[in-house]
Amino acid sequence: MDFRGHVLRRIHEPHPYSSPEGVLALFRRGATELAGGLSESQRRRIAGFGIASPFELWNWEPQFGAPPEVLEAWRHADIAAEAQRLSPWPVYFHNDGTAACAAELVLGTATASADFLYIFIGSFIGGGVVLNRHLYPGRTGYGGAVGPMPIPDPLRLGQYQQVLRTASIFVLGEALRAAGRDPAVLAIDPDDWGDLGKPLDDWIDAAGRALALTIVSAVSVIDFETIVIDGAFPLSVRRRLVDAARAEIAQFDLQGVAPFNVVEGSIGSAAREIGGATLPLLANFTQDREVLFKDFEAAR
């Protein structure tokens, strides 16, 4: 990525689930191939290697779909430390939702708002918080991790479930599988899913309702000016999902809530990886270093 945020080169490896060994192998390949394609003057400008990943992957067995031994390997893995041993540059590690939020903050259009909640929908759903134009990762790095927020369970009257069980791409994958479709299409090219028909339509409707409740709950606690929605899906899906969330929000009683905007993100499906690339920049060249890394590292 150059100083304007243009991606110079990328490696994309779809996989049914990740393992520590696979991630480190990709790290070695990336460090060799990506840096090897740069000129000597470009290599001297490398500020570090950023890694964006969900926290505590071993706690997400139903959604992650990995064998028990892989989940257990993640429990004991320290990817940041292992990567640092392999890297000639400093390695920075953070939650993938916060990293995607960093990409929007540094390179996106949401900076017109001083305060915004950023929501990124991938295999899971996560996000980040920006207050006064600075990232706010929270006490332990989970700031903006909207996935655990409780919403009514549509199948069990009076019961609740986490929003990630509705507004996550793994849920769409399960719906495709139930309809006899191959869910691999969702990961092969996040920018082009083709025609998924009714499973996608139903998912957008359900995810829009879940997002609306999440958003109104969030702005009732923090007076966000803007809610940004992005994800690992085609731009047409993002547009439909934002429209669905807006339509649902319009049905709420918003008395006592200041007006806010719900907008599309500007980075797209690559926001997490681009956000990972911005971590060294935030660590070395902005005031976000103090809250994004020092306090978070102490909390862990």
C-alpha positions as CSV (number, residue, x, y, z in Angstrom):
1,M,0.0,0.0,0.0
2,D,1.5,3.4,-0.9
3,F,1.0,6.7,1.0
4,R,-2.3,7.4,-0.8
5,G,-3.7,4.0,0.3
6,H,-3.4,2.4,-3.1
7,V,-2.9,-1.4,-2.9
8,L,0.3,-2.2,-4.8
9,R,-0.1,-6.0,-4.6
10,R,-2.1,-8.6,-2.7
11,I,-2.2,-12.3,-2.1
12,H,-5.7,-13.8,-1.6
13,E,-6.0,-17.4,-0.3
14,P,-9.6,-18.6,0.3
15,H,-9.8,-21.4,2.9
16,P,-12.6,-23.3,4.7
17,Y,-11.0,-22.3,8.0
18,S,-7.6,-20.9,9.1
19,S,-5.0,-22.5,11.3
20,P,-2.0,-21.0,13.0
21,E,0.4,-22.9,10.7
22,G,-1.5,-21.7,7.7
23,V,-1.5,-18.1,8.8
24,L,2.3,-18.2,9.5
25,A,2.9,-19.8,6.1
26,L,0.9,-17.0,4.4
27,F,2.9,-14.5,6.5
28,R,6.2,-15.9,5.2
29,R,4.9,-16.0,1.7
30,G,3.6,-12.4,1.9
31,A,6.8,-11.1,3.5
32,T,8.8,-12.7,0.7
33,E,6.7,-12.0,-2.4
34,L,5.1,-8.7,-1.5
35,A,8.3,-7.1,-0.2
36,G,10.4,-8.7,-2.9
37,G,8.3,-7.0,-5.6
38,L,9.3,-3.5,-4.2
39,S,12.3,-1.4,-5.2
40,E,15.0,-0.8,-2.6
41,S,13.8,2.7,-1.9
42,Q,10.3,1.4,-1.4
43,R,11.5,-1.3,1.0
44,R,13.2,1.3,3.1
45,R,9.8,3.0,3.6
46,I,8.2,-0.1,5.2
47,A,7.0,0.9,8.7
48,G,5.9,-2.5,9.8
49,F,3.8,-5.6,9.2
50,G,0.1,-5.4,10.4
51,I,-2.0,-8.4,11.2
52,A,-5.8,-8.1,11.6
53,S,-7.6,-11.1,13.1
54,P,-10.7,-11.9,15.2
55,F,-9.9,-12.4,18.8
56,E,-10.4,-15.8,20.6
57,L,-11.1,-17.8,17.5
58,W,-11.4,-20.9,19.6
59,N,-14.6,-19.6,21.1
60,W,-16.4,-19.6,17.7
61,E,-16.6,-23.3,17.0
62,P,-20.1,-23.3,15.3
63,Q,-19.2,-20.3,13.1
64,F,-15.6,-21.1,12.5
65,G,-16.1,-24.7,11.3
66,A,-12.7,-25.9,12.3
67,P,-11.8,-29.2,13.9
68,P,-11.3,-29.3,17.6
69,E,-7.6,-29.7,17.3
70,V,-7.3,-26.5,15.2
71,L,-9.5,-24.6,17.7
72,E,-7.2,-25.8,20.5
73,A,-4.1,-24.7,18.5
74,W,-5.6,-21.2,18.2
75,R,-6.1,-21.1,22.0
76,H,-2.4,-21.5,22.6
77,A,-1.0,-19.7,19.5
78,D,0.6,-16.3,19.7
79,I,0.5,-15.2,16.1
80,A,2.0,-11.8,16.8
81,A,5.0,-13.2,18.6
82,E,5.6,-15.9,16.0
83,A,5.3,-13.4,13.2
84,Q,7.7,-11.1,14.9
85,R,10.3,-13.8,14.9
86,L,9.9,-14.2,11.2
87,S,9.8,-10.5,10.3
88,P,12.6,-8.0,9.8
89,W,10.0,-5.3,10.5
90,P,7.9,-4.5,13.7
91,V,4.7,-6.5,13.8
92,Y,1.4,-4.9,14.9
93,F,-1.6,-7.0,15.8
94,H,-5.2,-6.0,16.4
95,N,-8.8,-7.1,16.2
96,D,-9.9,-7.3,12.5
97,G,-13.0,-5.1,13.1
98,T,-11.0,-2.4,14.7
99,A,-8.4,-2.7,11.9
100,A,-11.2,-2.3,9.3
101,C,-12.4,0.7,11.2
102,A,-8.9,2.1,11.0
103,A,-8.9,1.8,7.3
104,E,-12.1,3.8,7.0
105,L,-10.8,6.4,9.4
106,V,-7.4,6.9,7.7
107,L,-8.3,6.3,4.0
108,G,-12.1,6.5,3.8
109,T,-14.8,9.1,3.6
110,A,-16.3,8.7,7.1
111,T,-13.8,11.2,8.5
112,A,-16.3,13.9,7.7
113,S,-17.9,12.7,11.0
114,A,-15.9,13.2,14.2
115,D,-17.7,10.3,15.9
116,F,-18.9,7.2,14.1
117,L,-19.7,3.5,14.7
118,Y,-18.2,1.3,12.1
119,I,-19.8,-2.1,11.3
120,F,-18.0,-4.7,9.2
121,I,-19.8,-7.9,8.1
122,G,-17.6,-10.8,7.3
123,S,-17.8,-14.4,8.3
124,F,-18.7,-12.8,11.6
125,I,-19.8,-9.3,12.3
126,G,-17.6,-6.8,14.1
127,G,-16.6,-3.2,14.0
128,G,-14.9,-0.3,15.7
129,V,-15.6,3.1,17.3
130,V,-14.2,6.5,16.4
131,L,-14.6,9.3,18.9
132,N,-13.3,12.8,18.1
133,R,-11.6,11.4,15.0
134,H,-9.6,8.9,17.0
135,L,-10.0,5.1,17.3
136,Y,-11.4,3.9,20.6
137,P,-10.6,0.2,21.0
138,G,-11.9,0.0,24.5
139,R,-10.4,-1.5,27.6
140,T,-9.4,-4.8,26.0
141,G,-9.6,-4.1,22.3
142,Y,-13.3,-5.1,21.9
143,G,-14.7,-1.6,21.4
144,G,-17.3,-1.7,18.6
145,A,-17.4,-5.5,18.6
146,V,-21.2,-5.5,17.9
147,G,-21.4,-9.2,17.3
148,P,-22.4,-10.2,20.8
149,M,-25.2,-7.6,21.1
150,P,-28.5,-9.4,22.0
151,I,-31.5,-9.2,19.7
152,P,-34.8,-11.1,19.7
153,D,-34.5,-14.7,18.4
154,P,-37.0,-14.8,15.4
155,L,-37.5,-18.6,16.0
156,R,-38.0,-18.6,19.8
157,L,-40.6,-16.3,21.2
158,G,-39.2,-14.4,24.2
159,Q,-35.7,-15.6,23.7
160,Y,-32.6,-13.8,22.5
161,Q,-29.6,-14.5,20.4
162,Q,-26.4,-12.6,19.4
163,V,-26.7,-10.4,16.3
164,L,-23.8,-12.4,14.7
165,R,-26.2,-15.3,14.4
166,T,-28.3,-13.2,11.9
167,A,-26.1,-10.6,10.3
168,S,-23.0,-12.6,9.4
169,I,-21.9,-14.2,6.2
170,F,-21.6,-17.6,7.7
171,V,-25.4,-17.5,8.2
172,L,-25.8,-16.8,4.5
173,G,-23.5,-19.7,3.8
174,E,-25.6,-22.0,5.8
175,A,-28.7,-20.8,4.0
176,L,-27.0,-21.5,0.6
177,R,-26.0,-25.0,1.7
178,A,-29.5,-25.7,2.8
179,A,-30.8,-24.6,-0.6
180,G,-28.3,-27.0,-2.3
181,R,-25.9,-24.2,-3.3
182,D,-22.1,-24.2,-2.8
183,P,-21.3,-21.5,-0.1
184,A,-17.7,-21.4,-1.4
185,V,-18.7,-18.7,-3.8
186,L,-18.9,-16.2,-0.9
187,A,-15.2,-16.5,-0.2
188,I,-13.7,-17.1,-3.7
189,D,-14.5,-13.5,-4.8
190,P,-16.1,-11.3,-2.2
191,D,-16.7,-8.7,-4.9
192,D,-18.7,-10.9,-7.2
193,W,-21.2,-13.4,-5.8
194,G,-23.2,-13.8,-9.0
195,D,-27.0,-14.4,-8.6
196,L,-27.7,-16.0,-5.2
197,G,-31.5,-15.5,-5.5
198,K,-33.8,-16.0,-2.5
199,P,-31.2,-17.1,0.1
200,L,-29.5,-13.7,-0.4
201,D,-32.8,-11.8,-0.4
202,D,-33.9,-13.4,2.9
203,W,-30.5,-12.8,4.5
204,I,-30.5,-9.1,3.6
205,D,-34.0,-8.7,5.1
206,A,-33.1,-10.5,8.3
207,A,-29.7,-8.8,8.6
208,G,-31.2,-5.4,7.9
209,R,-33.6,-5.9,10.9
210,A,-30.8,-7.0,13.1
211,L,-28.6,-4.1,12.1
212,A,-31.4,-1.6,12.7
213,L,-31.8,-2.8,16.3
214,T,-28.1,-2.8,16.8
215,I,-27.7,0.7,15.5
216,V,-30.5,2.3,17.5
217,S,-29.2,0.6,20.6
218,A,-25.7,2.0,19.9
219,V,-26.7,5.6,19.2
220,S,-28.9,5.5,22.4
221,V,-25.7,5.0,24.4
222,I,-23.2,7.1,22.4
223,D,-24.4,10.1,20.4
224,F,-22.9,8.9,17.1
225,E,-23.2,11.2,14.2
226,T,-22.8,8.4,11.6
227,I,-23.1,4.7,11.3
228,V,-20.9,3.2,8.6
229,I,-21.7,-0.3,7.2
230,D,-19.2,-2.2,5.1
231,G,-18.4,-5.9,4.5
232,A,-16.9,-8.7,2.6
233,F,-19.5,-8.6,-0.1
234,P,-20.3,-7.0,-3.5
235,L,-21.1,-3.3,-3.6
236,S,-24.6,-4.1,-4.7
237,V,-25.2,-6.2,-1.6
238,R,-23.8,-3.5,0.6
239,R,-26.1,-0.9,-0.9
240,R,-29.1,-3.2,-0.4
241,L,-28.2,-4.0,3.2
242,V,-27.8,-0.3,4.1
243,D,-31.1,0.5,2.5
244,A,-32.7,-2.4,4.4
245,A,-31.3,-1.1,7.7
246,R,-32.5,2.4,7.0
247,A,-36.0,1.2,6.2
248,E,-36.1,-0.8,9.4
249,I,-34.8,2.2,11.5
250,A,-37.6,4.3,10.1
251,Q,-40.0,2.0,11.9
252,F,-38.5,2.7,15.3
253,D,-39.7,5.3,17.8
254,L,-36.6,7.5,17.8
255,Q,-37.9,10.1,20.3
256,G,-34.9,11.2,22.4
257,V,-32.3,10.1,19.9
258,A,-30.4,12.8,18.0
259,P,-30.6,12.5,14.2
260,F,-27.8,10.3,12.7
261,N,-26.8,9.0,9.3
262,V,-26.4,5.4,8.1
263,V,-24.0,5.3,5.2
264,E,-22.0,2.8,3.1
265,G,-18.4,2.3,3.9
266,S,-15.9,3.4,1.3
267,I,-13.2,0.7,1.5
268,G,-15.1,-2.4,0.7
269,S,-14.3,-6.1,1.1
270,A,-10.6,-5.5,1.6
271,A,-11.1,-3.2,4.6
272,R,-9.7,-5.7,7.1
273,E,-6.5,-6.3,5.2
274,I,-6.1,-2.7,4.3
275,G,-6.8,-1.8,8.0
276,G,-4.1,-4.3,9.0
277,A,-1.7,-2.4,6.7
278,T,-2.6,0.9,8.4
279,L,-1.7,-0.4,11.9
280,P,2.0,0.4,11.5
281,L,1.1,3.9,10.3
282,L,-1.2,4.5,13.3
283,A,1.5,3.1,15.6
284,N,4.3,5.3,14.3
285,F,2.7,8.5,13.0
286,T,-0.5,9.3,14.9
287,Q,-1.7,9.9,18.4
288,D,-3.8,6.7,18.2
289,R,-0.7,4.8,19.3
290,E,-1.4,5.6,22.9
291,V,-4.9,4.1,23.0
292,L,-4.6,1.5,20.2
293,F,-1.5,-0.2,21.3
294,K,0.0,0.8,24.7
295,D,-3.2,0.5,26.8
296,F,-4.5,-2.5,24.9
297,E,-1.2,-4.4,25.3
298,A,-1.2,-3.7,29.0
299,A,-4.8,-5.0,29.3
300,R,-3.9,-8.3,27.6
